[in-house]
Amino acid sequence: MQTSTIIAGVAALGIAASPMIAVAAPTTETLTLGASNLGGSFPPPFGTVKVDLLGATTAQLTYESNVAGGYIFVDGGAAAANFNGPVTLSLVSCNAPSLACGSNGGAGNEDGFGHFSNSWNLANAGAGNRASEIILTATLTSGSWDTDVGNVLTANNNGYLVASHIGAGTCTSLITCNAVTLTTTGFAGDGSVVPTPEPLSLALLGTGLVGLGFAQRRRKKKA
């Protein structure tokens, strides 16, 4: 009885391990814009950048500012990223009320956060030209990211993957943040990654551990 219980526990662990090894590499990750040079009066988070791997050579980046906290994207370098390989960057959409979604900014520095390989500029920081969402498509011109979203970006000279030009004001929505006189502007860079759990494998692993634990308790009782 003891032997069969141990075998069952080990088998459950084997079943749990197999899906974990076979699970495809993640195709989505979300970076938090958690560091800034705006000063201590302006707490994070300043926004998020969701990276979706659409194919071996194509990725989509969705920049969302934390408008509920009073932050909105502005001006040059509104959305920047340091890509792992040469890319062509194009705009999918932005939600600036004037639809002045700007243009490709190329490579450049985001003040305090280092040099980034690609960026997108909004028209200017004036009312109506600010955006709380910018969606971009990046297409590799050589090489491949394979099937892992972790291959899309690489840390720049200052250790950052993405950054944004941020405006801060006493506002709580896209409309109010586009109309208010901004208190200050500055830059924000990524601070953390939000992981996506794999529930099935974790559940199976837990089942295996429970089985082994049960076998161990039976062994102690008999001793």
C-alpha positions, -999 to +999 in steps of 0.1 A: +000+000+000+028+023+009+047+015-023+016+021-045+010+055-028+046+066-035+043+055-071+011+074-075+027+105-061+057+102-083+035+096-113+015+127-105+047+147-104+057+133-137+024+143-152+028+178-138+063+181-150+055+171-186+030+199-194+054+224-177+082+213-200+060+212-231+042+245-225+050+269-253+070+300-245+050+330-234+037+353-261+026+382-239+042+402-211+032+434-193+058+459-182+050+485-155+062+521-159+073+523-123+103+545-123+104+582-132+123+615-129+091+634-120+101+637-084+087+623-051+055+642-053+044+620-082+040+583-072+040+553-095+026+535-114+027+558-144+014+533-169+020+499-185+034+486-217+019+453-229+041+434-254+023+408-276+043+385-299+022+382-330+047+361-350+084+353-352+091+387-366+062+408-355+052+423-321+026+447-309+032+471-280+003+488-262+012+518-241-014+527-214-009+557-192-023+557-157-049+585-162-067+576-130-035+587-113-032+619-133-006+607-159-008+610-197+016+605-227+030+637-242+053+651-268+085+636-282+095+601-270+059+594-259+065+557-264+100+542-266+114+507-266+148+490-270+143+461-294+163+430-298+172+435-334+164+461-361+127+469-365+103+490-385+079+508-362+044+517-373+013+532-356-018+511-351-038+537-332-037+564-305-065+580-286-055+617-286-088+636-290-073+656-319-060+624-334-026+641-337-009+608-333+025+621-343+052+602-362+081+578-359+108+593-337+135+568-346+163+561-321+171+585-293+174+592-256+147+593-230+160+617-203+175+598-174+166+564-189+192+560-216+192+554-254+163+534-270+164+519-305+129+531-315+104+557-303+071+573-313+065+611-310+031+627-304+025+661-321+033+681-290+023+684-253-005+709-260-041+702-249-058+678-272-025+663-285-019+641-255-028+604-254-035+578-227-031+549-252-006+544-280-005+511-299+025+503-321+036+474-344+072+464-346+085+443-375+119+428-375+139+436-407+163+407-400+166+378-377+138+362-356+123+364-322+112+327-325+081+320-302+092+337-270+080+373-262+111+376-239+132+379-271+114+410-284+131+436-261+165+439-246+178+462-219+194+494-230+226+510-217+208+520-185+190+487-180+156+497-193+133+480-219+107+507-224+101+543-215+076+571-220+073+609-219+048+615-192+027+646-183+013+649-148-017+670-137-048+671-115-069+649-137-085+615-136-095+606-172-084+610-208-106+640-214-096+659-183-059+650-187-060+664-222-075+697-211-058+704-178-027+726-175+000+700-167+018+703-134+050+689-148+064+666-175+092+640-173+100+604-183+091+570-169+107+536-175+098+500-168+100+487-133+085+452-132+070+424-152+035+410-144+038+372-149+011+350-164+006+318-144+000+284-160-028+271-138-031+235-151+006+226-146+006+242-111-025+223-101-010+190-113+022+197-095+003+203-063-015+170-067+018+152-070+032+169-039+001+160-019+005+124-029+041+122-018+032+140+015+005+114+022+029+086+016+055+101+040+029+105+068+019+068+064+055+058+066+060+077+099+028+062+115+040+026+107+074+034+121 
